[in-house]
Structure formats: structure tokens, C-alpha cells
């Protein structure tokens, strides 16, 4: 009986020791020795091992309870539920992203339209080029000759000296002004200058350049002078004067002439010129460019 009671006491002691940590077990062991109840080191280690086993069993129970709660709140889906979730996902995908096929179809239609427009422009360009080619080919020989004639009419230039070749002498002085006739023609392209009258007649409207040069032996009474005249109006004068020795001068001007306007050179009264085969006195002019009427 005493042994039975002793065993029950030991079981109670073991349960009590299981609830304690190892450090508490050691401290309680010291107290037991003082009270005459010795707890061996082996017993303490066994109690501690049982405590660890019991702790792990408590952890497993907790994990099992958490797993059961998760299955209760999130039951497994059936096939119909899974298909519905997939369909909802696809609808969400279509709602979030634009229809790329529609965008590609629209882009293809735009490119096709642009290609058609380019082909239309190429066709129109070829038609215009063919039209111009036909217009050029329709030019007749007479039209070409007419164009050549018009170009020749624009080639206008002349230059002439005062005395014929091999002759020379003095011209003036005279009590009245008169027109000088430059009869030694060097150039007369377009035949606008008349060497008989000494007058240049403009064949077309344009800008013309004219120049006159004078030479003489110096005399106290008579200067070397010549004036360019347009339609009876004096424009510029070349003038030189000294009592002895050779004197010379020149002047030039650009004039706008209508077709039929005339230009010539006049020797003022009291003026005198000298010339010989050196052609020291000249009158020249040429067309710079034509002007529209």
C-alpha cells in the first residue's frame, strides 16, 4: 500500500515536473534534497524530453486546426466554378486591352488608301509629262524658225569710227550744231545703226548702253566736244579742252528705249575734232536686255 502510494506520488511528481522548465527542475531538485526527496539527473532529463514531445504535439494540433479552418473558409472549386473563373478572367483581359485585330485592320485599310492615292498621283504626273511632250513635238519648223528669228532680233550691237579707212582730218568748228556721221563701221549686229545718217534706231524695247569718245589737238578757242542725243534731247557730253597738246575724253550712258526711238551724236557749235587711221573718235552701242512692252 505504501508502495502504491509512493508510485502515485511519483506520477504526480512527474506531471508536475513536466510543467516546469529545465532550470526550474534543477532549482526544485535542490529544494528536494533539502527536504529529503532526491530527484535524480536522469529523471529530470526524462521529464524534460517528455515536455518537448508534448510541446511538439501541441504545435501539430494547432497546425491541424489552422488547416481545417482554411478548408472551411475556402472550399475546393468544382469544374463549373473553375470554368466560370477562367471565363471571367478572359472577359477581364478583353476589357483591359484594346482589340489588336481591329487596330491592324484599320491600319491595313489606311495603307491601302495611301497606296491608291500614290498611284493616282503617278498616273496624273505621267499624263502631264506626256502632254508636255506632245506640245513640244507639235512645234513646226516655221515656229522654230520664228523663235530663232526672235532670238536674232535681240542680238543688237554696233561700233563705228568717224572717218573711213585711210582718211583723216579735222571736223569743225562750225557756227551751228550738227549730227556726226560715223561712217567707218566696225560692227553692226542687227543693222540698227545707219552709217549714212549716223543714227541708231532701236528695233525693240530694252535697255541700251551707248558710248562716245573724242580727240583733238589743243587750241585755245575750240574744245573737243561731242554729245549723245536721244530723240532730240541731249543726254551726256564728252568734253576736253586745253590750249596746246593732244586732248581726249569719253562718256557713256544706259538708256531705256522703246522700239523706234533714235540715238545719235551731235557736235556743238565752236567744237572741233581730229581723227586719222587710228580711229580716235568713236560711237558705240548695244542692247543690254529686252523689256516687256
C-alpha positions in Angstrom: 0.0 0.0 0.0 2.8 2.3 0.9 4.5 1.4 -2.4 1.2 2.1 -4.3 1.0 5.5 -2.7 4.6 6.1 -3.4 4.0 5.3 -7.1 1.0 7.7 -7.2 3.2 10.3 -5.6 5.8 9.7 -8.2 3.3 10.1 -11.1 2.0 13.3 -9.7 5.6 14.5 -9.3 6.3 13.6 -12.9 3.3 15.6 -14.2 4.4 18.5 -12.1 7.9 18.3 -13.3 6.8 18.2 -17.0 5.1 21.5 -16.5 8.4 23.0 -15.4 11.4 24.1 -17.4 14.8 22.6 -17.0 16.1 25.4 -14.9 13.1 25.2 -12.7 13.6 21.4 -12.4 17.2 22.0 -11.3 16.2 24.5 -8.7 13.4 22.3 -7.4 15.9 19.4 -7.3 18.0 21.4 -4.9 14.9 22.1 -2.7 14.0 18.4 -2.8 17.4 17.4 -1.5 17.0 19.8 1.4 13.6 18.3 2.2 14.8 14.7 1.9 13.3 14.0 -1.6 16.1 13.4 -4.1 15.3 13.9 -7.8 18.0 12.3 -10.0 19.5 14.0 -13.0 18.2 11.2 -15.2 14.7 11.8 -14.0 15.0 15.4 -14.7 16.2 14.8 -18.3 13.4 12.3 -18.9 10.9 14.8 -17.7 12.3 17.5 -20.0 12.2 15.1 -23.0 8.5 14.4 -22.3 7.9 18.1 -22.1 9.5 18.7 -25.5 7.4 15.8 -27.0 4.3 17.3 -25.5 5.2 20.7 -27.0 5.6 19.4 -30.5 2.3 17.6 -30.2 0.7 20.9 -29.2 2.2 22.5 -32.3 0.9 19.8 -34.6 -2.6 20.2 -33.1 -2.5 24.0 -33.7 -1.4 23.5 -37.4 -4.2 20.9 -37.9 -6.8 23.3 -36.6 -5.5 26.1 -38.9 -5.7 23.8 -41.9 -9.2 22.8 -41.1 -10.3 26.4 -40.8 -8.7 27.3 -44.1 -10.6 24.5 -45.9 -13.8 25.6 -44.2 -13.5 29.2 -45.5 -12.1 28.3 -48.9 -13.8 25.1 -50.1 -12.3 23.4 -53.2 -13.8 24.6 -56.5 -15.8 22.3 -58.8 -15.2 22.1 -62.6 -18.1 24.5 -63.4 -16.7 27.0 -60.9 -13.2 26.7 -62.4 -14.6 27.3 -66.0 -16.6 30.3 -64.8 -13.4 31.8 -63.2 -11.5 31.3 -66.4 -14.3 32.9 -68.5 -14.4 35.9 -66.1 -10.6 36.2 -66.4 -10.8 36.3 -70.3 -13.6 38.9 -70.1 -11.4 41.0 -67.9 -8.4 40.6 -70.3 -10.6 41.7 -73.3 -11.9 44.7 -71.3 -8.4 45.8 -70.2 -6.7 45.6 -73.6 -7.8 47.0 -77.0 -8.7 44.8 -79.8 -5.4 44.5 -81.6 -7.0 42.8 -84.6 -9.4 45.7 -85.2 -6.4 48.1 -84.9 -4.5 46.1 -87.5 -7.5 46.0 -89.9 -7.8 49.8 -89.6 -4.0 50.3 -90.2 -4.2 48.0 -93.3 -7.1 50.0 -94.7 -5.2 53.2 -94.2 -2.1 51.9 -96.0 -4.2 50.6 -98.9 -5.8 54.0 -99.3 -2.5 55.8 -99.3 -1.2 53.4 -102.0 -4.2 54.1 -104.1 -3.6 57.9 -103.7 0.1 57.5 -104.7 -0.9 55.5 -107.8 -3.3 58.2 -108.8 -0.6 60.9 -108.4 1.8 58.9 -110.5 -0.8 58.5 -113.2 -1.6 62.2 -113.3 2.2 63.0 -113.4 2.7 60.7 -116.4 -0.3 62.3 -118.2 1.1 65.8 -117.7 4.5 64.8 -118.9 3.0 63.1 -122.0 1.0 66.3 -122.6 4.1 68.5 -122.5 6.0 66.1 -124.7 3.1 66.2 -127.3 3.1 70.0 -127.2 6.8 70.2 -127.8 6.6 67.7 -130.6 3.9 69.7 -132.3 6.2 72.7 -132.9 6.5 73.0 -136.6 9.6 74.1 -138.4 8.2 77.5 -139.1 7.6 78.0 -135.3 11.2 77.0 -134.6 12.4 79.4 -137.3 10.3 82.1 -135.7 11.8 81.5 -132.3 15.3 81.7 -133.9 14.4 85.0 -135.6 13.2 86.5 -132.3 16.5 85.5 -130.7 18.4 87.1 -133.6 16.4 90.2 -133.2 17.7 90.5 -129.7 21.3 90.5 -130.8 21.9 94.2 -131.3 25.4 95.9 -131.2 27.3 98.4 -133.2 30.6 100.4 -133.2 31.9 102.9 -135.8 34.8 105.4 -136.3 34.4 109.0 -137.6 36.5 108.7 -140.8 36.6 105.9 -143.4 39.8 103.8 -143.5 42.8 105.7 -144.9 41.3 109.1 -144.4 41.5 111.7 -141.6 41.5 115.3 -140.7 39.5 117.9 -138.7 35.8 118.1 -138.2 34.5 121.5 -137.1 34.5 124.1 -135.8 31.0 125.1 -137.1 28.8 128.0 -136.2 25.9 125.6 -135.8 25.5 122.2 -134.1 25.2 119.2 -136.4 25.0 115.4 -136.3 28.2 113.5 -136.6 28.2 110.6 -139.1 30.5 107.7 -138.1 31.0 106.0 -141.4 33.8 103.5 -140.5 31.6 100.7 -139.2 33.4 98.1 -137.2 30.3 96.1 -136.0 26.6 96.4 -136.8 24.8 93.3 -135.5 21.1 93.7 -136.1 21.7 96.6 -138.6 20.2 99.0 -136.1 22.8 101.7 -136.8 22.7 103.6 -140.1 26.2 104.6 -141.3 24.7 107.0 -143.9 22.8 109.2 -141.4 24.8 108.3 -138.2 21.5 107.4 -136.4 20.8 104.4 -134.3 17.1 103.2 -134.3 16.0 100.8 -131.5 14.4 97.7 -133.1 12.7 96.7 -129.8 12.1 98.0 -126.3 15.0 97.5 -124.0 17.9 98.8 -122.0 20.8 100.0 -124.2 24.4 101.1 -123.5 25.9 104.0 -125.6 29.4 105.4 -125.5 31.2 108.3 -127.4 34.9 109.2 -127.4 36.6 112.5 -128.7 40.1 113.5 -129.6 41.7 116.8 -130.8 44.9 118.8 -130.8 44.6 121.5 -128.2 43.5 125.0 -129.3 42.7 127.9 -127.0 39.5 128.7 -128.8 38.0 125.3 -129.7 37.3 122.5 -127.2 36.9 118.8 -128.2 33.2 118.1 -127.5 30.5 115.6 -128.6 27.0 115.0 -127.1 24.8 111.8 -127.1 21.3 112.8 -128.0 18.1 110.7 -127.6 15.1 111.8 -129.7 16.4 115.3 -130.0 17.3 115.7 -126.2 20.9 116.0 -125.2 21.8 113.3 -122.6 25.5 113.3 -121.9 28.6 115.1 -123.2 32.2 114.1 -123.7 34.4 117.2 -123.2 38.2 118.0 -123.4 39.9 121.4 -123.7 43.4 122.8 -123.3 45.4 125.4 -125.2 48.0 123.0 -126.7 48.8 119.3 -126.9 46.5 116.4 -127.5 43.2 116.2 -125.6 40.7 113.3 -125.3 37.6 112.4 -123.4 34.7 109.9 -123.4 31.4 109.4 -121.8 28.7 106.6 -121.7 25.1 106.2 -120.7 22.4 103.5 -120.3 19.1 104.4 -121.9 15.7 102.8 -121.9 14.4 102.9 -125.5 11.1 102.0 -127.0 11.0 100.4 -130.4 11.6 103.2 -132.9 13.5 105.6 -130.6 16.6 107.1 -132.1 20.1 107.9 -130.6 22.9 109.9 -132.4 25.9 112.2 -131.6 25.9 116.0 -132.2 29.0 118.3 -132.5 28.2 121.6 -130.7 29.0 124.9 -132.4 32.6 126.0 -131.9 33.8 122.5 -131.1 36.5 120.7 -133.2 37.7 117.1 -133.5 40.7 115.4 -135.1 40.9 111.9 -136.4 43.1 109.7 -138.6 43.6 106.0 -139.3 43.9 105.4 -135.5 40.1 105.9 -135.1 40.4 108.2 -132.1 36.7 109.3 -132.3 34.1 106.5 -132.0 30.4 105.9 -131.4 29.2 102.6 -130.0 26.1 101.0 -128.5 24.4 97.6 -127.7 21.3 96.1 -126.2 21.8 95.0 -122.6 18.4 93.2 -122.3 15.0 93.5 -123.8 12.0 94.7 -121.8 8.3 93.8 -122.0 6.2 96.2 -123.8 
